[in-house]
Amino acid sequence: MASDSVERFMAALNPEHRDTVGARPRQEQEQLAAAWERELEADDELDTLDELSPPAAEAEAARRVLEREAG
């Protein structure tokens, strides 16, 4: 299951971030993927965007997770 989440999270990232996150240890990738899934579930704005464009909602959630992580 974690593998699926990581793969979906990685696919949602832009290519530059995908390379950066891909170079991190697997445990960190899994933690980021879990945060990404929580972001998708918790944010009502993303629900609306998901109805219009699921890939856009996933990309926005990924951007938010990386932005928060960068501090």
Buried (B, 14 or more C-beta within 10 A) or exposed (E): EEEEBBEBBBEBBEEEBBEEBEEEEEEEBBBBBBBBBEBBEEBEEBEEBBEEEEEEBBBBBBBBBBEEEEE
